[in-house]
Amino acid sequence: MRLRPLALIVTGALAALTLTACGSDGGASATGKSATCPGGRIRFGVEPFEDPAKLTPAAKVLADALGEQLDCPVQLTITEDYSAEVLALQNGKLDVAMFGPLGYVFASQRAGAEAIASFGTGEGNVSSYTAGIWVPVDSAVREVKDLAGHSLALSSVGSTSGDALPRKALVDAGLKTADVKVNYAGGHAESLLALAKGTVDAAEINSQQLASATESKAFDPAKFRKVWASDAIPNDPITVRGNLDPAFKKAVADALLHLPTDKVGQIGALLAVKPAAPLVAVDKSTYQPLFDLAATLNLTDKDL
């Protein structure tokens, strides 16, 4: 099993902050002196959890709405990878950032990211999703330990459901490094596609990607079988950089929590949050299981 280290921070990763850059009109009156508009703009990063063609317009709706609430232009960045987003926040190049749950763990440790909001359910709770490992319906693999001698597509290094949790499942099943041929496909969609095309014996498919691919008819679940699923994972947090003015951080949190449902529903749908619901407040404790996961896998700053 060829496992790459969970190297979220790499030399030169900041250069990879290539962007799908969009600007919210925000407020024309925005000045750098406003507590809600430091420096005259808000720089908002989103990790690439979905095809940019789908993610960019959905994230822009959210960014534009935030800009309107705070009367401040919002510059949206869809980062190239998890590492670029963590490093950008650490280096003061982003003010607000949306991370995958495990990405938030490292952003908290390395950049002082503070979780303030996430995608809610109609009942006002934090929405969640699950990681999964799937095989063809006629596969001899019935459980994780049966993956010995087989190939497994994972999403990308640093992904919660597409890397860390499936890797932990392999360890929990007693599999050793050389037992499984692990390939990183480059994303959740790519991992699913590898399985659908038959280029791997098994693949991670999280519940969000499963819902999206099934709806678009890119994947027929009847032809495949799930052999493992994780516990529920709290959905992606929106964070602020910890060293910013407390007044600004409070203003951002208040604005996010009062956004109309239609302003968060489009990006929420990409996270399988349906029906659309308002954002809900979260904090570090919401994601404690992910901090525990990093500790269990011995992921430290040396791994970064």
C-alpha positions in Angstrom: 0.0 0.0 0.0 1.8 3.0 -1.2 0.8 5.8 1.1 2.0 9.3 0.6 2.4 11.4 3.7 -0.4 13.8 4.4 1.7 16.7 3.2 -0.6 19.6 3.3 2.1 22.2 3.4 4.8 22.0 0.8 7.4 24.3 -0.5 6.0 26.6 -3.1 2.4 25.6 -2.4 1.4 29.3 -2.1 2.2 29.6 -5.8 -0.4 27.0 -6.4 -3.1 29.4 -5.1 -4.3 29.7 -8.7 -7.6 31.0 -8.7 -10.8 31.1 -10.1 -11.0 34.8 -8.8 -14.2 36.6 -8.6 -15.1 39.8 -7.0 -18.3 40.7 -5.2 -19.6 44.1 -5.8 -20.0 44.2 -2.0 -20.5 47.9 -1.3 -19.0 50.7 -3.3 -18.7 52.6 -0.1 -16.3 50.1 1.4 -13.1 51.6 2.7 -10.2 50.1 4.4 -11.1 51.8 7.7 -14.3 49.9 8.3 -14.2 47.2 11.0 -16.2 45.0 8.6 -14.0 45.7 5.6 -10.3 45.7 6.7 -8.0 46.7 3.9 -10.9 47.5 1.7 -11.8 43.9 0.8 -12.3 40.4 2.2 -10.3 37.6 0.8 -12.3 34.3 0.9 -10.8 30.9 0.0 -12.7 27.7 -0.7 -11.0 24.3 -1.0 -11.5 22.4 -4.3 -14.0 19.7 -3.2 -15.9 19.7 -6.4 -15.4 20.4 -10.1 -14.6 24.1 -10.4 -17.2 24.5 -13.1 -19.8 23.7 -10.5 -18.1 25.0 -7.4 -17.1 28.5 -8.6 -20.6 29.8 -9.4 -22.0 28.2 -6.2 -19.3 29.7 -4.0 -19.6 33.1 -5.7 -23.3 33.3 -4.7 -22.2 32.8 -1.1 -19.3 35.2 -1.4 -21.4 37.9 -3.0 -24.0 37.6 -0.3 -21.4 38.0 2.4 -20.0 41.1 0.7 -23.5 42.6 0.6 -24.1 41.9 4.2 -20.8 43.5 5.3 -20.8 46.2 2.6 -17.3 45.1 1.5 -16.0 43.6 -1.7 -15.2 39.9 -1.4 -12.5 38.3 -3.5 -13.2 34.7 -4.0 -10.4 32.1 -4.4 -11.0 28.5 -5.4 -7.6 27.1 -4.3 -5.7 24.5 -6.3 -5.4 22.2 -3.4 -5.7 21.9 0.4 -2.1 22.8 1.0 -2.4 26.1 -0.9 -5.4 27.2 1.2 -3.8 26.4 4.5 -0.6 28.2 3.6 -2.4 31.2 2.2 -4.3 31.6 5.5 -1.1 31.1 7.5 0.6 33.8 5.4 -2.2 36.3 5.8 -3.3 36.0 2.2 -6.8 34.9 3.1 -9.2 36.3 5.8 -12.0 33.8 5.5 -11.7 30.2 4.3 -13.9 27.2 3.9 -12.1 23.9 4.6 -12.8 20.2 4.6 -13.0 19.0 8.2 -9.5 17.6 8.4 -8.1 20.6 6.4 -9.6 22.7 9.2 -7.6 20.7 11.8 -4.4 21.7 10.1 -5.5 25.2 9.4 -6.3 25.6 13.1 -2.9 24.3 14.1 -0.9 26.1 11.5 -2.9 29.3 10.8 -5.0 29.8 13.8 -8.2 29.3 11.8 -11.4 29.6 13.9 -14.5 27.7 12.8 -17.6 30.0 12.9 -20.3 28.5 10.6 -21.2 25.4 8.7 -24.1 24.1 6.7 -27.2 23.3 8.7 -30.1 21.0 8.5 -33.8 22.0 8.5 -33.7 21.3 12.3 -30.9 23.7 12.9 -28.2 21.1 13.4 -24.9 20.8 11.6 -25.3 18.6 8.5 -23.0 15.7 8.0 -21.7 13.2 5.4 -19.9 9.8 5.4 -16.8 8.3 3.8 -17.2 5.0 2.0 -15.3 2.3 0.1 -17.1 0.8 -2.9 -16.4 -2.2 -5.1 -18.2 -3.7 -8.2 -21.3 -5.6 -7.2 -19.7 -8.9 -8.3 -16.4 -8.3 -6.5 -15.1 -10.9 -4.1 -14.3 -8.1 -1.6 -16.9 -8.2 1.1 -15.1 -6.1 3.8 -12.1 -3.9 4.2 -9.7 -6.8 5.1 -10.5 -8.4 1.8 -8.8 -5.5 0.0 -5.4 -7.2 0.5 -3.9 -7.7 -2.9 -6.3 -5.2 -4.6 -6.0 -1.7 -5.9 -7.9 1.2 -4.1 -8.4 4.7 -5.5 -8.4 7.5 -2.9 -9.3 11.1 -3.6 -6.4 13.4 -2.7 -3.9 13.8 0.0 -5.4 15.7 2.9 -9.0 14.9 2.2 -11.0 13.8 5.3 -13.3 11.3 3.5 -11.0 10.7 0.6 -7.8 10.0 2.4 -7.5 9.9 6.2 -10.7 8.0 7.1 -10.2 5.3 4.4 -6.6 4.9 5.5 -7.6 4.5 9.1 -10.1 1.8 8.0 -7.3 -0.1 6.4 -5.2 0.1 9.5 -8.2 -0.9 11.7 -8.7 -3.9 9.4 -5.1 -5.0 10.2 -3.7 -4.3 6.7 -0.1 -3.3 6.3 1.5 -0.8 3.9 2.3 -3.3 1.3 -1.0 -5.1 1.3 -3.1 -2.7 -0.8 -2.1 -0.7 -3.9 -3.3 2.8 -3.1 -3.6 5.3 -5.9 -4.6 9.0 -5.4 -7.0 9.8 -8.2 -6.9 13.6 -7.7 -10.4 14.2 -6.4 -13.6 12.6 -5.3 -15.1 12.7 -8.8 -11.9 11.1 -10.2 -11.9 8.4 -7.6 -15.5 7.4 -8.4 -14.7 7.6 -12.1 -11.7 5.2 -11.7 -14.1 2.6 -10.2 -16.8 3.2 -12.8 -14.2 2.6 -15.6 -12.8 -0.5 -13.9 -9.3 0.9 -13.6 -9.2 0.0 -9.9 -10.7 -2.8 -7.8 -12.2 -0.4 -5.2 -12.5 3.3 -4.5 -13.5 5.8 -1.9 -16.8 7.4 -2.6 -18.2 9.8 0.0 -21.9 10.3 0.4 -21.7 13.8 -1.1 -20.1 12.6 -4.3 -22.4 9.6 -4.4 -25.5 11.8 -4.3 -24.1 14.2 -7.0 -23.0 11.4 -9.4 -26.2 9.4 -9.0 -28.3 12.5 -9.6 -26.4 13.3 -12.8 -26.5 9.6 -13.8 -22.7 9.4 -13.9 -22.8 6.5 -11.5 -25.3 3.7 -11.0 -25.2 2.4 -7.4 -26.9 -0.8 -8.4 -23.8 -1.9 -10.2 -21.6 -1.4 -7.1 -21.5 -2.3 -3.5 -20.4 -0.4 -0.4 -18.1 -2.5 1.8 -17.3 0.2 4.4 -18.7 3.5 5.7 -17.4 5.9 8.3 -19.2 7.5 11.2 -20.9 10.8 10.4 -18.5 13.6 9.6 -19.6 17.2 10.4 -19.8 19.2 7.2 -17.2 21.7 6.0 -16.6 24.7 8.3 -16.2 28.3 7.2 -13.4 29.8 9.2 -11.8 33.2 9.9 -8.1 33.8 10.5 -7.5 33.9 14.2 -5.3 37.0 14.4 -7.9 39.3 12.8 -9.8 42.0 14.8 -12.4 40.4 17.0 -14.9 42.9 15.8 -14.4 41.8 12.2 -14.6 38.1 13.2 -17.9 38.7 15.0 -19.2 40.7 12.0 -18.4 37.9 9.6 -20.0 35.2 11.8 -23.1 37.3 12.3 -23.4 37.9 8.5 -22.9 34.3 7.6 -25.5 33.1 10.2 -28.1 35.6 8.8 -27.6 34.9 5.1 -30.9 34.0 3.3 -31.3 30.3 2.6 -31.1 30.9 -1.2 -27.6 32.4 -0.8 -26.2 29.2 0.8 -28.3 26.6 -0.9 -26.3 26.3 -4.1 -23.0 25.5 -2.5 -24.8 23.5 0.2 -26.3 21.3 -2.5 -22.7 20.4 -3.6 -22.2 19.1 -0.1 -25.5 17.1 -0.3 -27.3 19.5 2.0 -30.9 19.2 0.8 -33.2 20.9 1.3 -31.4 24.2 1.7 -31.1 25.6 5.2 -29.4 28.5 6.9 -25.8 28.2 8.1 -25.4 27.3 11.8 -22.8 28.2 14.4 -19.9 25.9 15.0 -16.6 26.0 16.9 -13.6 23.8 17.4 -15.4 21.4 19.6 -17.7 20.5 16.7 -14.7 19.0 14.9 -13.0 17.4 17.9 -13.3 13.9 16.3 -11.2 15.1 13.4 -8.5 16.4 15.8 -8.7 13.0 17.4 -8.3 11.3 14.0 -5.2 13.3 13.3 -3.8 12.2 16.6 -4.7 8.6 16.0 -2.9 8.6 12.7 0.1 10.4 14.3 -0.3 13.4 11.9 1.9 16.2 13.3 3.7 19.2 12.0 6.4 16.9 10.8 3.9 15.3 8.4 3.1 18.8 7.2 
